[in-house]
Amino acid sequence: MRGRRKGLSSKGFVGIVATQFLTSFDDNAYRWLITPIGIAILGKTWDSTALSVGLAVFVIPYIVLVSPAGYLADRFPKRSVMSACMLLQAVILGAGVGAILLGSVGGMFGTLAVMGVQGALLSPAKSGAIPESVSEDRVSAANGVCGLASVAAAVVGTVTGNELYVVSKPHGHAHWLVYAAVMIGAALLGWAATRLVGHQHAADPKRAFPRNPFKDTLEDLQRLW
């Protein structure tokens, strides 16, 4: 296993970076597409509320799902978890497009919350795949590249989401096939990127599912404090 690990140009690591970029791109593109649509439907008085809700529903899953996400990353091969999560993202985005066309603000932000769940479940598997894909002396550099990819994707996704809103404004009904193709297509490309990652056995195939994830999260937060 160790001998197959390579540098930052290896196929497996390229797949990880591409997955990181595309999933972060979709997260931000969808968020900044539905936020102005929600404001257009509810009215300008909901401007700050929509922004706050959009941030909260997306971030909270990363806090409360730490234990289940770690369980998946250990219990199953990391590439399998990554692939499943990217396919799940495509399905979620399909539901999000449906919510936009129905004019359901609750459905839009509910879908964003589920995307936060998907991202939270993906994160440990993606991060854990790095030391399985590159040499030990390249792990730090690999983490830095992934961080850069995430920041770049956030910028590109934010700009793209706003542009997609301009194309489809005010309620997202105009040219909806454009934003559907862009976001769902990115998720499917992300799934294809996960197939570049080398297959490794599960780190702990006998790991038990956490009985009380919320208690584990609280303990983790206390430990960090």
N, C-alpha and C positions, 0 to 999 in steps of 0.2 A: 504494500500500500504506500509506504513512504517513498519508494523509488519512483512511483508514478506521479508524485506531486511535482509541479513545475513552478515557473515564475508567473508574473502578472499577465503574460501573453498566452497562457495556456487556455485551451478550449473551455475547460471547466470554469475557470475564473471569469473568462469573458461572458459565459452564460450567467454567472452570478451577478455581475455588474449590469448586464442587460436586463435581467429580472428586476434588480433594484431600481433601475432607471424607469422602466416601463410601469411598474406597479405604483411608484411614487408619482409618475406623470399622470396616471389615471386618477389617483386619489385627488390631486390638486385640480386637474381639469374638470372633474365632475363637481367638486365642491364649488368652484368658481363659475360653473355653468348654472347650477341650481340656485345659488344664493341670490343673484339678481332676478332670476325667474320668480323665486319665492317673494321677493320684495315687490316685484311688479304685480303679482297676484294679490298680496295682502295689503299693499300700500306702503308709502314712504315711511310711515310711522313705525313700521316694523324693521327698518333698516338695521339699527344696532342689534336688535333682538335676533334677527336672522343670522348676522355675523357671529354672534356669541353662541347661538345654538349650533350652528355649523361647526364651530371649533370644538364645542363640548362633546357633541355626539360622536365626533371622530376620534377624539383623544382619550375619552374615558375607557374604551375597550383595551387600550394599551396598558392601562393601570390595573384593571380588574381581571384581566385574562393572562397574567404573567405565568401562573402555574400550569393551566391547561396548555398554553403555547409551548412551554418547556417540556411538558409531557409528550406532546406530539413530536417535537424535535428529537427526543431520545427514544421514544417507543417505536418509531417508524423511520425508514431511510429518509434522510433529509431531502433528497431529490424528489422523492414521492410526495412529501408534504408540500414542497414548493410547487410542483406540477399541479397538484389538487387545488391549491390555493389560487393559482392563476386561472384555472378553469372556473373556479368559484367566482372569481372577480368578473369574468366575462358574463356569467349568469346574472350576477348582481347588477351589473351595468345594464343588461337587457331589461331587468325589472325597473331600474331607474329610468330608462327611456320610456317605459310604459307609464310610470308615475308622472313624468313630465307631460306626456300626451293626454293623460287623464286630468291634468291640472291639480293633482293632489300634492299639496305642500307637505303634508304629513308623510305621504309615501316617499317623496323626494328625500327628506331629511332622515326618514327611517332607513332608506336604502343607504344613505351616507353612513349611518351608524353601523349597518351591517358591513360596509366596506372597511370601517375601522376594525371590526371584529376580524375580518379576513386579513387585514394588514398585521394585526397583533399576532395572529396565529402563524403567519408567514415569517415574521421577523427572526425568531430564534433559530429556525431551520436554515434560513438564509445566512445568518451570521455564523452558525455552526458549521456550515458547508465550506467556509473559507479555509480553516486550517486543514480540512480534508482535501482541498484542491490545490493549495500552493505549499511550497517548502516552508519550513518553520521560520527561517530567517526572512521570509517575505510577508509574514502574516500582518505585521504592523503596517507596512506599505499598502497591503491589500485592503485593510480596514479603512485607511485614508482614502483610497480610490473609491471605495463604496460610499463613504461619506460624501465625497465630492459629487458622485453620481446622484445621490439623493438630493443634495442642494440644487444641482443643475436641473434635475427633473422637476423640483418644486417650482423653480422659476419658469421653466418652459411650460409646465402644466398650468400654472396660474395664467400666463399670457394666453395660452391656447384656450383655456376655459372661458376667459373673457371674450376672446375673438369668436368662439363658438356661440356665445350668447348674442353677440352683435349680429351674427348670421341668422340666428333663429328668434330674435326678440320680437315681441316682449314676453310671450308666454312659452317659448320653446317649440311652437308648432311649425314654424317655417323652416324648411330645409332640415328637418329632424334626421333624415337619413345621413346627413353629413356628420353631425356629432355622434350619432350611433356608430357609424363606420369607424370614425377616428378612435373612440374610446374602446369599443369592443375589439376592434382590430389590434389596438395596443395590448390589450389583455391576452389575446390569442398569440401575439408575437412574444409576449412574456412567457406564455406556456411553452412555446417552441424553444425559447432561450433556456428554460430549465432542463430541456432534454440534452443540452450540451454539458451539463454538470455530470461528473462521473458518479456512477452508482456505488454507494458504500453500504455496508450492513448497518442496521440500526445500532445506535450506541448502547441502548439498554432496553432490549425487546421485552423484558419482564417487568418493566416499570409499571407500577399501579397508578391508575388515574387519581389525581388529588381529590380527596373526599370533601374538602372545604377550601375551594380556591380563594374565597374572599378572606378567610383567615390567613392563608399563606401570603396573600398580597399585603395584608395589614402588617404581618410580621416582617415582610421584606421592607416595607416603608419605614417601620420602626428601626430596623437594622441600618438602613440608609441614614436615618436621622441621627 
